[in-house]
Amino acid sequence: MNNRHHPSCITIILIAITICSCSSTNFEKITLKDWLVENEQIQEFTNFSNRDVVDCNVFEKEVLKSFKFEEFKSHYYLDLARCFLEKGDLEKAKDYVLQSFRYGRNISWIDKDEFKEIYPELVSSYPDIEDKFWQKKDTSYFSEIERMVYLDQSSIKTLIADRTVKNREKELEIHRDNSKYLLEYSKVNGFPWSPGPVYFDKNRFRTTISPDILAVHAPIEDKIIIREYAVKSAESGNNSWTVPVAIGVTFFTQIPRHEVKPIRFLSFDKNNELKLEESYLQLYSIQKYLKDNNITNFKIQPSKSNPLDKAVAQLQLNTVKTILVKEFFLNESSIKISTEPNIDEKEVGNNGIYNYVLVDI
């Protein structure tokens, strides 16, 4: 625990990680589908705290009604605290600030002037809450992950500045070593928690305890396994679903745009019906990849290694298309289906087993 306040000395672009500190034991499973519903509802509350007249009790009821996951409710604890503070309910204001502490927020992020009426009580209560929070967290990997992220980012910058075979080989070596550590840790402890800046002192917070960065740069054969650990971590609430989503999308984005992209994580039952929950992250990754890259038309077809006959492949692909349209709101006319493999598909060693591929058209 005593290594958590060491400042980081490099700045990088981070994947946004939200506050999420649920225990990984005896948990209620958080599905990606349910998480996405609440993630979308955040927009309804974006400007709530900026309104001139706010009924704090109505605001409170709406937050509690709309969000069941603490990852999202915790977004509004300080807004609720400010609302009740402005209305003169100091006890309610204090309760919500303390609630934000219980979910990891460091007291340095609290404006002592804004909360001056209750700040002495907050200072008095904070140490015990902070200790209880960090006692539940494994911080043993923090420094090692920081070191690896530094090497990862440095190798990328070096390669960009000087694109030589030697620098590329060094970058790949670093990615392999980092991936090996991440796999070994995850096998024993699960995918490591990714804390954001608000968990640390505002003036010297750590920004590179980011196992997700190591994951997205892992070799394909490792990333396939790491993705599953990240999914379990999100389902338990130990990490946000932003982590496996970020990993999932890179299976597409790290391949040049017009090359054939494997679809690795679809699951079907014996009747060739799509297992939706098991396939949801894969399907959402497709939707997000298409949206983020402004791709309007694409084709899904069997891989060269697909052992199924054309009739079965057609049935499965039609099911996938239907779900992409009904569940993920893609335009039906933008999705092309083929039962023939793509002649341009590259068969790469250690690339995993997959039956279908995606092609931008």
C-alpha positions as CSV (number, residue, x, y, z in Angstrom):
1,M,0.0,0.0,0.0
2,N,2.8,2.4,0.7
3,N,3.9,2.5,-3.0
4,R,0.7,4.0,-4.3
5,H,1.6,7.7,-3.9
6,H,4.8,7.6,-5.9
7,P,4.4,10.2,-8.8
8,S,4.8,9.2,-12.4
9,C,7.2,11.1,-14.5
10,I,5.7,10.6,-18.0
11,T,2.6,11.7,-19.7
12,I,0.7,9.6,-22.2
13,I,-2.8,9.4,-23.7
14,L,-4.8,7.1,-21.5
15,I,-7.9,5.0,-22.1
16,A,-10.5,6.6,-19.8
17,I,-11.0,4.5,-16.7
18,T,-14.0,5.3,-14.4
19,I,-14.2,4.7,-10.7
20,C,-15.0,1.1,-10.1
21,S,-14.1,-0.5,-6.8
22,C,-16.5,-3.4,-6.3
23,S,-15.2,-6.6,-4.7
24,S,-14.5,-9.5,-7.1
25,T,-16.0,-12.1,-4.7
26,N,-19.7,-12.8,-4.2
27,F,-20.6,-10.3,-6.9
28,E,-23.7,-9.8,-9.0
29,K,-22.5,-10.3,-12.6
30,I,-22.4,-7.1,-14.6
31,T,-23.1,-7.9,-18.2
32,L,-21.9,-5.7,-21.1
33,K,-25.5,-5.2,-22.3
34,D,-26.6,-3.8,-18.9
35,W,-23.4,-1.7,-18.6
36,L,-24.0,-0.1,-21.9
37,V,-27.6,0.8,-21.0
38,E,-26.3,2.7,-17.9
39,N,-23.4,4.2,-19.8
40,E,-25.8,5.7,-22.3
41,Q,-28.0,7.2,-19.6
42,I,-25.1,9.3,-18.3
43,Q,-25.9,11.8,-21.0
44,E,-29.3,12.6,-19.5
45,F,-27.6,13.9,-16.4
46,T,-24.6,15.7,-17.9
47,N,-26.0,19.3,-17.3
48,F,-28.2,18.5,-14.3
49,S,-25.9,20.2,-11.8
50,N,-25.6,23.3,-13.9
51,R,-29.2,24.2,-13.7
52,D,-30.2,27.3,-11.8
53,V,-33.0,25.6,-9.8
54,V,-32.6,22.0,-8.8
55,D,-34.7,19.8,-6.5
56,C,-32.0,17.8,-4.8
57,N,-34.4,15.1,-3.7
58,V,-35.7,14.6,-7.3
59,F,-32.1,14.6,-8.6
60,E,-31.2,12.0,-5.9
61,K,-34.1,9.7,-6.8
62,E,-33.4,9.9,-10.5
63,V,-29.7,8.9,-10.0
64,L,-30.6,6.0,-7.7
65,K,-33.4,4.9,-10.1
66,S,-31.4,5.1,-13.2
67,F,-28.1,3.5,-12.0
68,K,-27.7,0.3,-10.2
69,F,-23.9,0.0,-10.8
70,E,-21.7,2.0,-8.4
71,E,-19.4,2.8,-11.3
72,F,-22.1,5.1,-12.6
73,K,-23.7,6.2,-9.4
74,S,-20.4,7.4,-8.1
75,H,-20.2,9.9,-11.0
76,Y,-22.9,11.9,-9.2
77,Y,-21.9,11.8,-5.6
78,L,-20.1,15.2,-5.7
79,D,-22.9,16.7,-7.8
80,L,-25.4,15.6,-5.2
81,A,-23.2,16.9,-2.4
82,R,-23.0,20.3,-4.0
83,C,-26.7,20.4,-4.5
84,F,-27.5,19.6,-0.9
85,L,-24.8,22.0,0.3
86,E,-26.4,24.8,-1.7
87,K,-29.8,24.0,-0.2
88,G,-28.3,24.0,3.3
89,D,-28.6,20.3,4.0
90,L,-25.0,19.9,5.4
91,E,-25.5,16.4,6.6
92,K,-26.7,15.0,3.3
93,A,-23.9,16.9,1.5
94,K,-21.3,15.4,3.9
95,D,-22.8,11.9,3.4
96,Y,-22.3,12.1,-0.4
97,V,-18.7,13.4,-0.2
98,L,-17.9,10.5,2.2
99,Q,-19.6,8.1,-0.2
100,S,-17.2,9.3,-3.0
101,F,-14.3,8.6,-0.6
102,R,-15.6,5.1,-0.1
103,Y,-15.3,4.5,-3.8
104,G,-11.8,5.7,-3.9
105,R,-11.7,9.4,-4.5
106,N,-8.7,11.1,-2.9
107,I,-9.6,14.0,-0.6
108,S,-7.2,16.3,-2.6
109,W,-9.8,16.4,-5.3
110,I,-12.3,18.1,-2.9
111,D,-12.2,21.9,-3.1
112,K,-11.8,23.0,0.6
113,D,-13.3,26.4,-0.2
114,E,-16.4,25.0,-2.0
115,F,-17.0,22.6,0.9
116,K,-15.7,24.8,3.7
117,E,-18.8,24.3,5.9
118,I,-18.2,20.6,6.2
119,Y,-14.5,20.3,5.3
120,P,-13.2,19.8,8.9
121,E,-15.5,16.8,9.3
122,L,-14.4,15.4,5.9
123,V,-10.7,15.7,6.9
124,S,-11.5,13.9,10.2
125,S,-13.4,11.0,8.5
126,Y,-11.1,10.6,5.5
127,P,-8.1,8.6,6.9
128,D,-10.1,5.7,8.1
129,I,-12.1,5.5,4.9
130,E,-9.0,5.7,2.8
131,D,-7.3,2.9,4.7
132,K,-10.3,0.6,4.4
133,F,-10.5,1.2,0.7
134,W,-6.8,0.5,0.0
135,Q,-6.7,-2.5,2.3
136,K,-8.9,-4.3,-0.3
137,K,-6.7,-3.4,-3.2
138,D,-3.6,-5.2,-4.4
139,T,-1.0,-2.5,-5.2
140,S,1.9,-4.9,-5.6
141,Y,2.0,-4.6,-9.4
142,F,1.7,-0.8,-9.5
143,S,5.4,0.0,-9.9
144,E,6.0,-2.8,-12.3
145,I,3.1,-1.9,-14.6
146,E,4.3,1.8,-14.6
147,R,7.8,0.6,-15.6
148,M,6.4,-1.5,-18.4
149,V,4.1,1.2,-19.7
150,Y,7.0,3.6,-19.8
151,L,9.0,1.1,-21.8
152,D,6.0,0.5,-24.1
153,Q,5.5,4.1,-24.8
154,S,9.2,4.8,-25.2
155,S,9.7,2.0,-27.7
156,I,6.8,3.4,-29.8
157,K,8.2,6.9,-29.8
158,T,11.6,5.6,-30.7
159,L,10.2,3.6,-33.7
160,I,8.2,6.6,-34.9
161,A,11.3,8.8,-34.8
162,D,13.5,6.2,-36.5
163,R,11.7,3.3,-38.3
164,T,14.5,0.7,-38.4
165,V,14.2,-3.1,-38.2
166,K,16.2,-2.9,-35.0
167,N,13.8,-0.5,-33.3
168,R,10.8,-2.6,-34.5
169,E,12.3,-5.8,-33.1
170,K,13.0,-4.0,-29.8
171,E,9.4,-2.8,-29.7
172,L,8.0,-6.3,-30.3
173,E,10.4,-7.7,-27.6
174,I,9.1,-5.2,-25.1
175,H,5.5,-6.1,-26.0
176,R,6.2,-9.8,-25.6
177,D,7.8,-9.3,-22.2
178,N,5.0,-7.1,-20.9
179,S,2.4,-9.5,-22.2
180,K,4.1,-12.4,-20.4
181,Y,4.0,-10.5,-17.1
182,L,0.3,-9.6,-17.6
183,L,-0.7,-13.1,-18.4
184,E,1.2,-14.6,-15.4
185,Y,-0.4,-12.0,-13.1
186,S,-3.9,-12.5,-14.5
187,K,-3.7,-16.3,-14.2
188,V,-3.2,-16.0,-10.5
189,N,-5.1,-12.8,-9.6
190,G,-7.3,-12.0,-12.5
191,F,-6.8,-9.0,-14.8
192,P,-5.3,-6.2,-12.7
193,W,-7.3,-3.2,-11.6
194,S,-6.7,0.0,-13.6
195,P,-6.9,3.0,-11.2
196,G,-7.5,6.4,-12.6
197,P,-6.0,9.7,-11.4
198,V,-8.8,10.5,-8.8
199,Y,-7.5,7.7,-6.6
200,F,-4.3,9.5,-5.9
201,D,-3.2,12.9,-4.6
202,K,-4.2,15.5,-7.1
203,N,-0.8,17.2,-7.1
204,R,1.3,14.1,-7.6
205,F,-1.0,11.4,-9.0
206,R,0.1,8.4,-11.0
207,T,-1.1,8.2,-14.6
208,T,0.5,5.0,-16.0
209,I,-0.8,2.1,-13.9
210,S,-2.5,1.0,-17.1
211,P,-2.5,-2.7,-17.7
212,D,-5.0,-2.0,-20.5
213,I,-2.2,-0.3,-22.5
214,L,-0.1,-3.4,-22.2
215,A,-3.0,-5.6,-23.2
216,V,-3.8,-3.8,-26.4
217,H,-0.2,-4.2,-27.5
218,A,0.1,-7.8,-26.6
219,P,0.8,-10.4,-29.3
220,I,-2.4,-11.7,-30.8
221,E,-2.1,-15.2,-29.3
222,D,-1.7,-13.6,-25.8
223,K,-4.3,-10.9,-26.3
224,I,-7.0,-13.6,-27.0
225,I,-6.4,-15.0,-23.5
226,I,-5.9,-11.6,-21.8
227,R,-9.3,-10.5,-23.3
228,E,-11.1,-13.2,-21.4
229,Y,-9.4,-12.2,-18.1
230,A,-10.5,-8.6,-18.7
231,V,-14.1,-9.7,-19.4
232,K,-14.2,-11.6,-16.1
233,S,-12.8,-8.5,-14.3
234,A,-15.5,-6.3,-15.8
235,E,-18.2,-8.8,-15.0
236,S,-17.1,-8.8,-11.3
237,G,-16.9,-5.0,-11.1
238,N,-13.2,-5.0,-10.5
239,N,-12.7,-3.0,-13.7
240,S,-14.9,-1.0,-15.9
241,W,-16.2,-2.6,-19.2
242,T,-14.1,0.2,-20.9
243,V,-11.1,-2.1,-20.5
244,P,-12.3,-5.3,-22.4
245,V,-14.1,-3.0,-24.9
246,A,-10.8,-1.2,-25.7
247,I,-9.0,-4.5,-26.0
248,G,-11.7,-6.0,-28.2
249,V,-11.8,-3.2,-30.7
250,T,-8.0,-3.4,-31.3
251,F,-8.4,-6.8,-32.8
252,F,-9.7,-4.7,-35.8
253,T,-7.9,-1.4,-35.5
254,Q,-4.5,-2.9,-35.5
255,I,-5.0,-4.4,-38.9
256,P,-4.8,-2.0,-41.9
257,R,-8.2,-0.7,-42.9
258,H,-8.9,-2.6,-46.1
259,E,-7.3,-5.9,-45.0
260,V,-9.4,-8.9,-43.9
261,K,-10.1,-8.9,-40.2
262,P,-10.8,-12.1,-38.2
263,I,-14.0,-12.3,-36.1
264,R,-12.8,-14.6,-33.3
265,F,-15.4,-14.5,-30.5
266,L,-18.8,-15.5,-31.9
267,S,-20.5,-18.5,-30.2
268,F,-23.3,-20.6,-31.5
269,D,-25.4,-23.4,-30.0
270,K,-26.1,-26.8,-31.6
271,N,-29.0,-25.3,-33.6
272,N,-26.7,-22.6,-35.0
273,E,-28.4,-19.9,-33.0
274,L,-26.1,-17.2,-31.8
275,K,-25.3,-17.2,-28.0
276,L,-25.9,-13.5,-27.5
277,E,-24.4,-12.9,-24.1
278,E,-21.2,-14.8,-25.0
279,S,-20.9,-13.0,-28.3
280,Y,-22.0,-9.5,-27.1
281,L,-18.5,-8.0,-26.7
282,Q,-17.5,-9.2,-30.2
283,L,-20.6,-7.7,-31.8
284,Y,-20.3,-4.5,-29.9
285,S,-16.6,-4.3,-30.9
286,I,-17.7,-4.6,-34.5
287,Q,-20.3,-1.8,-34.0
288,K,-17.8,0.5,-32.2
289,Y,-15.0,-0.2,-34.8
290,L,-17.4,0.7,-37.6
291,K,-18.7,3.9,-35.9
292,D,-15.3,5.1,-34.7
293,N,-13.8,4.8,-38.2
294,N,-16.8,6.1,-40.1
295,I,-17.3,2.8,-42.0
296,T,-20.8,2.5,-43.5
297,N,-20.5,-0.7,-45.6
298,F,-18.9,-4.0,-44.8
299,K,-19.0,-7.7,-45.5
300,I,-19.0,-10.7,-43.3
301,Q,-17.9,-14.1,-44.7
302,P,-16.4,-17.4,-43.8
303,S,-12.7,-17.7,-43.1
304,K,-10.5,-19.9,-45.2
305,S,-10.3,-22.4,-42.2
306,N,-14.1,-22.5,-41.6
307,P,-15.1,-26.2,-41.6
308,L,-18.9,-25.6,-42.0
309,D,-20.8,-26.2,-45.2
310,K,-22.3,-23.2,-47.0
311,A,-25.8,-23.8,-45.8
312,V,-24.8,-23.7,-42.1
313,A,-22.5,-20.7,-42.7
314,Q,-25.4,-18.9,-44.4
315,L,-27.7,-19.6,-41.4
316,Q,-25.1,-18.4,-38.9
317,L,-24.2,-15.3,-40.9
318,N,-27.9,-14.4,-41.3
319,T,-28.3,-14.6,-37.5
320,V,-25.4,-12.4,-36.9
321,K,-26.7,-9.8,-39.4
322,T,-30.1,-9.8,-37.7
323,I,-28.6,-9.2,-34.3
324,L,-26.4,-6.4,-35.6
325,V,-29.5,-4.7,-37.1
326,K,-31.9,-5.3,-34.2
327,E,-29.6,-5.1,-31.2
328,F,-26.9,-2.7,-32.4
329,F,-29.0,-0.6,-34.8
330,L,-26.7,-1.1,-37.9
331,N,-28.2,-0.3,-41.3
332,E,-29.4,-3.6,-42.8
333,S,-28.4,-2.5,-46.3
334,S,-24.8,-1.8,-45.2
335,I,-24.2,-5.4,-44.2
336,K,-23.2,-7.8,-47.0
337,I,-23.1,-11.5,-46.5
338,S,-21.1,-14.0,-48.5
339,T,-20.7,-17.7,-48.0
340,E,-17.3,-17.8,-49.9
341,P,-14.0,-17.1,-48.2
342,N,-12.1,-14.0,-49.0
343,I,-9.2,-14.7,-51.3
344,D,-7.2,-11.9,-49.7
345,E,-7.4,-13.3,-46.2
346,K,-3.9,-13.6,-44.7
347,E,-3.3,-16.8,-42.8
348,V,-1.0,-15.9,-40.0
349,G,0.6,-18.4,-37.5
350,N,-0.6,-18.2,-33.9
351,N,-3.5,-16.0,-35.1
352,G,-6.2,-18.1,-33.3
353,I,-9.1,-20.1,-34.6
354,Y,-12.0,-18.3,-36.1
355,N,-14.7,-19.1,-38.6
356,Y,-15.6,-15.7,-39.9
357,V,-14.0,-12.5,-41.1
358,L,-15.0,-8.8,-41.6
359,V,-14.0,-6.7,-44.7
360,D,-14.5,-3.0,-45.2
361,I,-16.1,-2.3,-48.5
